[in-house]
């Protein structure tokens, strides 16, 4: 898992086309019961959940292929993890401007199909005795590029589909299913890799992307894209507008700085924890899948607690309490050992990923309702670009530390760094708020 980021009751939101209000009214069925009463949200939820399942299975199976079949070093594992996130640095900002101009659902469908084709090439290459680390790196970069488009379109599409007043509930349900897939994806990927080989395990990811595509194709709602403000500017000007909005905002700025610093630490240990568990702790591939799945269990708990925590303490204050209390438990992961001591890794990852899951629900909902509709895709791309820009660095840094200092020492350094990152939030204007504002100041 990684650090990601109420208007009028049934009326159209300023800057958003009136047709969106119809979707809000349809979503009001969910106000009386649950958002699952909204047919197209159910389809979107299943499609996104299966896509996430494939993504989490991919993260583990690619590393298992590298460790068990190609005997990669910790440094190579760090480079492989970084490759999947490198596209955020290369194309993250222009993708926001492009997605603002294009319909969102077709983008997600094309990205799913492209990812499925790319991943299917891995078992084919293995069968032909042609698989190399270079093949894995190319696939990781290209699938990562598709993910940049998919993620940006997904976050911009959700408020169009269900209406802004239901965004917190929608994000809670999506985060809960994402956490469940974080649990099931690595578990299934690890079990299949153990039984049939890591290369065959990649086919599970392919099936996940194809199933996601089927459900996205069945959505019937014709969403109204946000109206553009004035004549269409050039690509550079539109990117600059999104950057200025994020950098100048006193709430978005510390949030993305925290996300960037936290992701540096998180991906520092995530890039090496498969090798740490297999080579230092001494567990097999199937057990690795179960241990990493603990993050999904934590994410489900975080999704269940996010809304009660926000109601009890407020959205901003609840976020700070969440981070300060739970993140130090991440130190347990570095203490893991053989036998019963392996449970320390399970509980450490469970609590940290639960904290991240709850925080992501709050922050994604804040961003989707706070940003002007015509800037939403660019704001998503800009904040995600900044937060994800440190992931390749963290992944490579984790590999370097493990290569020269040892896997356990590297785990200690990265988990301690994650604890220190909470200072960014505590020193920001968020400490004075109970709830996040619903719109920027004029």
N, C-alpha and C positions, 0 to 999 in steps of 0.2 A: 504494500500500500504506500501511498505517497501523499504529501500535502497538496491538495487541490485548491481552488477557490470557488406593507399592504395598502394596495391602492384601493380605489373606490369599490364598493361592494359588488356591483355587477355591471359597472359602466365601463365604457372604453377608456383606456388610459391615455393621457395626453401624449401625442406623438405616435400612437399605435393606431392602426386602422380600425374602423368601427366593427369590421367583421370579427375582430378578436373578441369583442364583447359577447358575441353569440357563443363562442367557444367557452367563455367563462360561465355563461348561463348553463351550457350543457354540463360543465364541470360541477355546477352546483348540486347535481345529484350526489357527488362525492361529499358535499358539505353536510348532507343529512346522514350519510352512511360512511362511505369510503371512496377515495378517488378510483378504486378498482371498479366502481360502477360505470366509469367512463370507458366505453369499449375500446376506443383508439388508444387511450392511455395504457390499457391492459396489453394491447399489441406492442406498443412502444416499449413497455416495461419488459415484456418477454424478449423482444428483440435485443434490447440493450443488455439484459441479463446474460443472454447466451453469447453476445459479443464479448462481454467482460469475462465470462467463463473461458472463452477461447484465448483471450489476452493473458489471463493468469496462467492457464495451462501452457501457453507459449513460453512465458518467462521461465518456467521451471524446465520444460522439456528441452529448450535450446541449451540451457546450462548443463542438463544431464547428458545431452548429446556431446557437448564439448568435454565434459569431465570423464564420462565412461567410455566413449567411443574414440574420441580424438585426443584424450589425455592432456587437456589444456592446463597451463599453469595458472596460478591465481591472477597474474597480470593479464593474461589473455582473457580470463573470465571477466575482469574489470572492463577491458576494451569491448568485449561482446555486449555487456550490459550498457555501456556508454553508447554503442552504435545505435541501439534502438531509440535513444533519446536525442541523438545528434540532430535529427531533422528539425527539432524545435528551435535549435540555434540557427539553422540555415534558412528555414522557410516559415518559422512560426509567425513572424509579424505580417508578411504579405498574405498569408493564408487568412488572417482575420479580415483584411480588406476584400479578398476574393469571396469569402463566405458571405459577407455582408451583401454582395451583389447577386448571389445565386440562391436558388431554392435549397433548403437544408436537407430534406429527406433523401432526394436523389444522391446527394454527396455521400451520405452515410451508406447507402446501398452499394454504390460503386466501390467505396473503400473496403467494405466487407468482402466483396467478390475478389478484389485485387489481393487482399491479404490471404484469402483461401488459396488462390492460385500460387502465390509465392511460397507459402508454407508447404504445399503439396510437392514442391520441387525437392524438398529435403529428403524424404524417404526414397524418392526416385533416384536421387544422386547416390544415396547410400546403397541402394540395390545394385547400382551400376559400378560400385566401388570408386566413385568420383567425388565423394563428399570431403570437403576440406574446411578448415577454419575460415578461409576466404569466402566459401559459399555461405556459411552461417552469418558472416558479417554483412554481406550484400543483402541477404534476406532480412536481417534485423534492421538495416537502414531503410529499406524500401517499405517494409511493414510499418516501421516507425513513421515514415512519411505519410502513409495512409492514415495512421492514427492521429496525426496532427489535424488533418482535414476532418476526420470523423469526430474527434473530441470537440473541436470548435463548433461544428455544425450541431452536434448533440446538445450542448449547453444553450445555444441560441434557439434551438427548435422547441425545447421543453416549455418555456413560458408562452410561446405562440400556440402550442397545442392545448394547454390546460388553463391558461389565464394566470395572471400574476398572483391572485389571492391564494392559489393552490400550490404555489411553487415550493413552499417549505414542506408541505405534505408529500408532494411529488418527489422532491429530493430525498426525503427520509425513506420513502419506499424504494427508490432507485439505489440509495446508498446501502440499505439493508440487503437488497438482492445482490449488489456488487460484493458485499462482504460475504454473503453465502457462496457466491461464485469463487471468491478468493479462497474459501475453504474447500469447495468441491473441485475447482480447477487443478490446483497442485496435487490434491489427494488422488484424483482420477489419473492425472498425468503421471504421477509417481508410480501408481499401481500398474498402469499399462506399460510404463517403461520397464518396471521390474519383471513383468510377466512376458512381454513380447519384444523388449528392446526399446531404447530411447528414440530411435528413428521412427519406429512405428507409432510411438506415442504422439508424435507430431500430427498424425492424422486426426486425432481427437480435436485438435485446434481447428482443423479445416472444416470438420462437421459443424463445430460451433458457429463459425462465421456464416456458413450456408444457412443454418437454421435461423440465425438472426436476420438474414436477408429476406427469408420467406415472410417473417412476421412484419417487417417494415413495409414490405410490398402490399400487405393487406390493410394498411391504414387508409381510411376513406376520407378523413377530414382534410379539406382544402384550407390550409392556414393562410392568413393574409400576412405577407411580409411587411415589416415596418417601412413606412414611407421615408424616402430619402430627404434630407434637409438641404434644399437648394440644388444647383446643378452638380452633376457628378464630377468630383475632383480627380486629379491624377492619383496613381497608386501611392507614390511617396507622400503626397499631401494627406491622404487618408490614413496612412500608417502613422504619420506625425500627429494627427488629431487624436488618435487612440493613445499614443504614448504620452502626450501632454495631459490628457485627462487623468491617466493613472498616476503619473509622477507628481502632479500638482495636488492630488486629492489627499487630505491628511489622514484618511482612514484606509484607503486602498494602498497607499505607499507602505506603511509598516506591515500590512498584511502580506503583501507580496515579498517584502524583504525577509519576513519570518519564514514564509514558504520556501524561499530560495535557500536560506541558511539551513533549514530543517531538511530539505531534500538533499543537500550536500552530505549530511550525516547519514540520513536514511539509506541512500543509495551507496554510501560507503560500506555499510555493513550488508546490505542486500546483495551486493555484487559478489560477496565472498561467503555468505552464510551457507550456501550449498556445500562448498569445499570445506568450510569449518565443521559442519555436521558430519560429513563423510570421512574427512581425513583426521580431524582432531578429536571429535566426540566419538566417532566410530560407528555410525548407524548406516543402514542400507538405503537405497533409493526410495522404497516404499515408506520407510519411517520418515525420511526427509519430507515427503509429501504431506504426511500427517502433521508433522511439527510445523511446517509452514502454513498449513491450513488453520492453525490456531489463530493466525491473524484474521482469518475470515470470521471465526467465532467472535473474536473481539469486535470486529466491525459490525456484526449483527447486534451485539449488545450496545455498541455506540449509537447505532441507528435507532434503537428502541429508546435510548435515554436522551437523545438530542432534543426532542421537543419538550419533554418534561423539565429538562435542565434549563431550557430557554424560558419556559413559563415561570419557573421558580426563581431564577436569578436574573433573567434578562438575557438577550442574545449575546451582547458584548461581554457582560460580566461572567456569564456562564462559560463562554469560550475561555476566558482567562483562568477561571477555577479549574476547568477541565485540564488545561495544559500544565499548570503548576503542580497539580496533585498527581497526575498519572504518568507523565513522561519519565520521571526518574525510575520507574519500574523497568524501563528498557535496559538498565544495567544488569538485570538478571540474565539476559541473553549471553553476555560474555562469561558468566559463571558456569554455564552448562558443562556437564561432564558425562561420563559413561554411567550406565545404570540409572538409578532414580534421579540423579542430578540432571538428567536430560530434561526433566520437567521444568527446570528453571527457564530454559529457552522457550518452552511452550507458554508459560505464564507471562514471561516478559514480553513476547511478541503479541500475545493476546491483549494485554492491557494497553500497550503502545498503539496497536492498530485500532483498538476500540476508541482511544482518544482521537486518533486521526479521523476515523469515520464520523464521529460526532461533530468534530470541528469542520469537516468538509461540508456536511449538511448545512450548518449555520452559515459558513462563508459563501458557498455556492448560491444559497437562497438570497443572501444579502447582495451579492454581486448582480444577480439576475433581476432584482427589483430596484436596485439603487441606480443602475446605469441607464442613461437615456436609450430608448429602444433602438434608434438608428445607429448607436455606437456600440451596441451590445457585443456583436461578433468581434469587433476590433478590441474592445475591452477584454473580452475573454482571451483572445489571442495574445494581447500584450501582457496581461497578468500571468498567463500560462507560460509565455516565452520567458519572462523574468524568473518565475518559480522553477521552471524546468531547465533553465540554462545551467544550473549547477549540477544537474543529475549526471551528465557525462563526466564532469570533473570529479564528482564524488565517487562515481563507479571506478574510474581509473585510479583515483587516490587510494580507494580501498584496496585495489589490487596491488598497488605499489607498496603500501604499508604492510600488507600480508606477505608480499614477496621478500621484504627485507627485515621485517620485525617479527613475523610469524602471524598466523591466523588469529590466535586468541588475543594477542596484543592489539592487533588492528581492530578487532571487535570492541575492545575496551575503549580505544581512542574514539571510535565513531559514536558509540553510545553515550560517552561523556559529552561529546560535542553536541549531540541532540539535546541533552538536558540544558546545556548553556544557551541554546537558541531561544528559550522562553523569555530571556531578558529583553529581546527585541520587542515583544508584545507588552511586557510590563513597563517599558520605558516610553510607550507610545500614548497618544491621546485616548486610546481605547480604555485605559484604566479609569477614565473619568465618566464613562458611559455605563448605563444599565442596558440599553438596547441600541442596536445599530439604527441610524437614520434611514428613512424610506426613500429619500431623494437627496441629491447634493444641494448644498446651499446655493441660492441664486448667484 
